[in-house]
Amino acid sequence: MLVRIDADSAAAIFDQVAASVRADILSGRLGPGDRLPAAREVADALDINVHTVLHAYQQLRDEGLVDLRRGRGAVISRGAAPLAELADDVRALVARAAALGVSPTTLASLVKENAP
């Protein structure tokens, strides 16, 4: 797993770490049962604070994508499996929105507003 961040991005670093993990789940590179690297390893590799990585992992836990267990670390949960199945649909929706001139922020808001 390769976590990618952009120091020049306006997005918070923890959001970027979480987005990178989500992208790996969506692409199928990570699946249920796969372990994420220890927060300290990620922090050292990216030269960021370990609490930033923990915040990202907690966000993913809150989304139901990661199970956090003391002593076992972060593991991709069974709840993440549908993401890989949605990959083509998500790409199609994003492409369609871009073709219509809908910004990613507006699209994200529309998705949130229409969630059950």
Secondary structure, DSSP 8 states (H G I E B T S, - for coil): ------TT-SS-HHHHHHHHHHHHHHHTSS-TT-B---HHHHHHHHT--HHHHHHHHHHHHHTTSEEEETTTEEEE-GGGHHHHHHHHHHHHHHHHHHHTT--HHHHHHHHHHT--
